[in-house]
Amino acid sequence: MDARIDLFHNELAAKFGRRFANAAMVVHGSPLPKAVQELVSLRASQVNGCSFCTDMHTKDAATAGEDPVRLNLVAAWREATVFTEAERAALAFAEEGTRLADAHEGVSDETWARVRAHYDEDQVAALVCLVALVNAANRMNVIARTPAGSYEPGMFAAMAG
């Protein structure tokens, strides 16, 4: 599969990408646990059908030491016993925040309450920002048809700064 446009080498898109990477660094530096960040990013990417982002978040999580069994079960997290209640709340939030068009209220009050029971104010803010960022990245890469498979963990770290 060939990309419609190479967002990584187009001057305007690369300039945007640097700013996007800086925004992502705010979330990555937040108190939201790194494992939760990767699980949420992976699940939103799966829901959106973004192969590039699914590849990226799977590889980043594995490089950070995430258990392969957990990574393989993210798509079936409701039926899997390998996630904590806090992670399950974050995964529900990721799905509902990603599927906004499927529900008139977006994230349900029940899911919001579950998230608030497990995460403090800064962690919740980071979770909101993370879901927004990963959905934006998914949309860009799906529209551009950015192919999966070539991502190397950490390859975008130099973009922020």
C-alpha positions as CSV (number, residue, x, y, z in Angstrom):
1,M,0.0,0.0,0.0
2,D,1.2,3.4,-0.9
3,A,0.4,6.6,1.1
4,R,-1.7,9.2,-0.7
5,I,0.7,11.8,0.7
6,D,3.8,11.4,2.9
7,L,2.9,13.5,5.9
8,F,6.4,13.0,7.4
9,H,8.2,14.6,4.5
10,N,5.8,17.3,3.4
11,E,7.1,20.6,4.7
12,L,3.7,21.9,6.0
13,A,2.7,18.6,7.5
14,A,6.1,18.1,9.1
15,K,5.8,21.6,10.7
16,F,2.4,20.6,12.0
17,G,3.8,17.3,13.2
18,R,6.4,19.0,15.3
19,R,3.7,21.0,17.1
20,F,1.6,17.9,17.4
21,A,4.6,16.1,19.0
22,N,5.0,18.9,21.5
23,A,1.4,18.6,22.5
24,A,1.8,14.9,22.9
25,M,4.8,15.4,25.1
26,V,2.6,17.3,27.6
27,V,0.5,14.2,27.9
28,H,3.5,11.8,28.0
29,G,4.9,13.8,30.9
30,S,1.7,13.8,32.8
31,P,1.0,11.6,35.9
32,L,-1.3,9.3,33.8
33,P,0.4,5.9,33.9
34,K,2.4,5.1,30.8
35,A,0.8,1.7,30.4
36,V,-2.6,3.4,30.4
37,Q,-1.5,5.9,27.8
38,E,-0.4,3.1,25.4
39,L,-3.4,0.9,26.0
40,V,-5.8,3.9,25.4
41,S,-3.8,5.0,22.3
42,L,-3.8,1.4,20.9
43,R,-7.5,0.9,21.5
44,A,-8.6,4.2,19.9
45,S,-6.3,3.4,16.9
46,Q,-7.9,0.0,16.6
47,V,-11.4,1.5,16.7
48,N,-10.5,4.0,14.0
49,G,-8.8,1.4,11.8
50,C,-5.5,3.3,11.8
51,S,-3.0,0.7,10.9
52,F,0.0,3.0,11.2
53,C,-1.0,4.1,14.8
54,T,-1.9,0.6,15.8
55,D,1.6,-0.5,14.7
56,M,3.2,2.4,16.5
57,H,1.4,2.0,19.8
58,T,1.8,-1.8,19.8
59,K,5.6,-1.5,19.3
60,D,6.0,1.4,21.7
61,A,4.1,-0.5,24.4
62,A,6.2,-3.6,23.8
63,T,9.4,-1.7,23.9
64,A,8.3,-0.2,27.3
65,G,7.8,-3.7,28.6
66,E,4.1,-4.2,28.2
67,D,3.1,-7.9,28.3
68,P,2.3,-9.3,24.9
69,V,-0.8,-11.1,26.2
70,R,-2.3,-7.8,27.3
71,L,-1.4,-6.2,23.9
72,N,-3.1,-9.0,22.1
73,L,-6.2,-8.7,24.2
74,V,-6.8,-4.9,24.0
75,A,-9.4,-5.3,21.3
76,A,-11.3,-7.7,23.5
77,W,-10.6,-5.9,26.8
78,R,-14.2,-6.4,28.1
79,E,-13.8,-10.2,28.2
80,A,-10.2,-10.3,29.2
81,T,-9.1,-10.7,32.8
82,V,-5.6,-9.1,32.4
83,F,-6.7,-5.5,32.9
84,T,-7.2,-3.6,36.2
85,E,-10.4,-1.8,36.9
86,A,-8.6,1.5,36.4
87,E,-7.4,0.3,32.9
88,R,-10.9,-0.9,32.1
89,A,-12.3,2.5,32.9
90,A,-9.7,4.2,30.7
91,L,-10.4,1.8,27.8
92,A,-14.1,2.4,28.1
93,F,-13.4,6.1,28.1
94,A,-11.2,5.7,25.0
95,E,-13.9,3.9,23.1
96,E,-16.7,6.3,24.0
97,G,-14.5,9.3,23.4
98,T,-13.5,7.9,20.0
99,R,-17.0,6.8,18.9
100,L,-18.7,10.2,19.5
101,A,-21.0,9.9,16.5
102,D,-22.4,6.6,17.9
103,A,-23.8,8.2,21.1
104,H,-25.6,11.5,21.5
105,E,-23.9,12.1,24.8
106,G,-20.4,11.0,23.9
107,V,-18.7,9.7,27.0
108,S,-21.5,8.3,29.3
109,D,-21.9,9.5,32.9
110,E,-21.3,5.9,34.0
111,T,-17.9,5.8,32.3
112,W,-17.0,9.3,33.5
113,A,-17.7,8.2,37.1
114,R,-15.6,5.1,36.7
115,V,-12.7,7.2,35.3
116,R,-13.1,9.7,38.2
117,A,-13.0,6.9,40.7
118,H,-9.6,5.7,39.5
119,Y,-7.8,8.9,38.3
120,D,-7.0,12.3,39.9
121,E,-7.8,15.6,38.2
122,D,-4.5,15.8,36.3
123,Q,-4.7,12.2,35.1
124,V,-8.3,12.8,33.9
125,A,-7.2,16.0,32.0
126,A,-4.3,14.0,30.5
127,L,-6.8,11.2,29.5
128,V,-9.1,13.7,27.8
129,C,-6.1,15.3,25.9
130,L,-4.7,11.9,25.0
131,V,-8.0,10.7,23.4
132,A,-8.3,13.9,21.5
133,L,-4.7,13.7,20.2
134,V,-4.8,10.0,19.2
135,N,-8.0,10.5,17.4
136,A,-6.6,13.4,15.5
137,A,-3.5,11.4,14.6
138,N,-5.7,8.5,13.5
139,R,-7.7,10.7,11.2
140,M,-4.6,12.2,9.6
141,N,-3.0,8.8,8.9
142,V,-6.3,7.1,7.7
143,I,-7.0,10.0,5.3
144,A,-3.4,9.9,4.0
145,R,-3.4,6.0,4.0
146,T,-0.1,5.9,5.8
147,P,1.0,2.3,5.6
148,A,1.8,0.2,8.7
149,G,4.9,-1.8,9.4
150,S,7.8,0.6,9.1
151,Y,7.5,2.3,12.5
152,E,10.5,2.0,14.8
153,P,10.0,2.7,18.5
154,G,11.0,6.3,19.4
155,M,11.5,7.5,15.9
156,F,9.4,10.6,16.5
157,A,11.1,11.6,19.8
158,A,13.4,14.0,18.0
159,M,10.4,15.9,16.5
160,A,9.4,17.4,19.8
161,G,11.5,20.1,21.3
